[in-house]
Amino acid sequence: MSTESDSRNRQLQNPDNKKWIRHEDFIAGISKGLAILDCFANDRHRLNVTMAAEKTGLTRAAARRHLMTLEYLGYLEFDGHYYYLTPKILKFSGAYLSGAQLPKIAQPLLNLLTQQTSLIYSVMVLDGYEAITIARSAAHQQTDRVNPYGLHLGNRLPAHATSAGKILLSYLSKEAQQEWLEKYPLKALTKYTYTDNEKFIKLLAEVRADEYCYSAEEHELGVHALAVPIHNHRADVVAALNIVSPTGKTSKEYLIQYILPLLQQTSIEFRQFV
């Protein structure tokens, strides 16, 4: 018993994916460098040394060295005041999108949905606080300038305020949902965003029972969305398939009556490939 306990004490556990690593196998330098890169986000494109230190908990001296190293390696650029990401960072997302099975399977299915309805569809996965777009389609006459949410590959949206995010959260265990809420307190993005934990947990139970989620103006006013789960061949939920549309273009009734059956049928088609 003590031997097993001692073994655990010499290991570290990632709170997000629950994976373990021996303390002697953990490279702190890599962890700190990636923590610096994690500081960059949709609403935070540039960082100075002080900001990086505050976000990561590193000293200013350590943050400065990591920023300079990442600049030296070509992942960051420096304008004399702030550091910002370079295109080199995209090699990782490009490798994932070209090598991962789900985006490849999703693209022709999403394109078919768009051909049928001229609406915007995407496949999203959960990563911590956010739902990430890993595949998308859009009507040919539309551009990113008018797309709700500014949807694009790699776009990250707060999971609690989106239909796809709530689908993915609803299939977590009760314990995992509570842990998620403790780590990521619900933030109000519009007056319609859920901010009460108890009501949100109840909503997730309803979403799971319905096997779809309708969300209106919780992330962005004038936009609503509908999502269904994507299961793999073992019946595990691995992603969410959603439709996003301006409220002035489509009604809730239209999405539920005409689009939901298309999403559900497409979700079934995913299962034979994933």
ZICORVEN-V32219 format. One record per pair of residues at least 12 apart in sequence whose C-alpha atoms are under 8 Angstrom apart, sorted by the first residue. I is the first residue (numbers start at 1). J is the second residue. Records with the same first field share a line. If there is no record, write none. Layout:
I = J ; J
//
This chain:
10 = 22 ; 23
11 = 23
16 = 128
32 = 56 ; 66
33 = 66 ; 67 ; 70
35 = 56
36 = 52 ; 56 ; 63 ; 66 ; 67
39 = 52 ; 55 ; 56
40 = 84 ; 85
42 = 156
45 = 84 ; 85
46 = 82 ; 83 ; 84 ; 85
47 = 82 ; 83 ; 84
48 = 81 ; 82 ; 83
49 = 63 ; 64 ; 67 ; 82
50 = 63
67 = 83
74 = 86 ; 88
75 = 87 ; 88 ; 89
93 = 154
97 = 134
101 = 274
102 = 274
103 = 123 ; 134 ; 135
105 = 270 ; 273 ; 274
106 = 123 ; 135 ; 270
107 = 135 ; 136 ; 137
109 = 266
110 = 122 ; 136 ; 137
111 = 137 ; 138
113 = 262
114 = 137 ; 138 ; 139
115 = 139
118 = 138 ; 139 ; 140
119 = 138 ; 139 ; 243 ; 244 ; 245
120 = 136 ; 137 ; 138 ; 139 ; 243 ; 244 ; 245
121 = 136 ; 137 ; 138 ; 241 ; 242 ; 243 ; 244
122 = 134 ; 135 ; 136 ; 137 ; 241 ; 242 ; 243
123 = 135 ; 136 ; 239 ; 240 ; 241 ; 242
124 = 164 ; 165 ; 239 ; 240 ; 241 ; 242
125 = 165 ; 168 ; 238 ; 239 ; 240
126 = 159 ; 165 ; 168 ; 169 ; 239
128 = 180
129 = 158 ; 159 ; 180 ; 184
130 = 156 ; 157 ; 158 ; 159 ; 165
131 = 156 ; 157 ; 158 ; 159 ; 164 ; 165
132 = 153 ; 154 ; 155 ; 156 ; 157
133 = 151 ; 152 ; 153 ; 154 ; 155 ; 156
134 = 153 ; 154
135 = 153
136 = 151 ; 152 ; 153
148 = 223 ; 244 ; 245 ; 246
149 = 220
158 = 219
160 = 186 ; 194
161 = 189 ; 193 ; 194 ; 215 ; 218 ; 219
162 = 215 ; 218 ; 219 ; 225
163 = 213 ; 214 ; 215 ; 225 ; 226 ; 227 ; 242
164 = 213 ; 226 ; 227 ; 228 ; 240 ; 241 ; 242
165 = 240
166 = 204 ; 207 ; 213
167 = 204 ; 207 ; 208 ; 211 ; 212 ; 213 ; 227 ; 228 ; 229 ; 240
168 = 229 ; 237 ; 239 ; 240
169 = 204
170 = 204 ; 205 ; 207 ; 208
171 = 208 ; 237
177 = 201
181 = 197
189 = 218 ; 219 ; 220
190 = 217 ; 218 ; 219 ; 220 ; 221
191 = 218
192 = 216 ; 217 ; 218
193 = 217 ; 218 ; 219
194 = 218
211 = 228 ; 229
212 = 226 ; 227 ; 228 ; 229
213 = 226 ; 227 ; 228
214 = 226 ; 227
222 = 246 ; 247 ; 248
223 = 244 ; 245 ; 246 ; 247
224 = 244 ; 245 ; 246 ; 247
225 = 242 ; 243 ; 244 ; 245
226 = 242 ; 243 ; 244 ; 255 ; 256 ; 260
227 = 240 ; 241 ; 242 ; 243 ; 263
228 = 240 ; 241 ; 242 ; 263 ; 264 ; 267
229 = 241 ; 267
230 = 267 ; 268 ; 270 ; 271
231 = 267 ; 268 ; 270 ; 271 ; 274
232 = 270 ; 271 ; 272 ; 273 ; 274
233 = 271 ; 272 ; 273 ; 274
241 = 263 ; 267
242 = 263
//
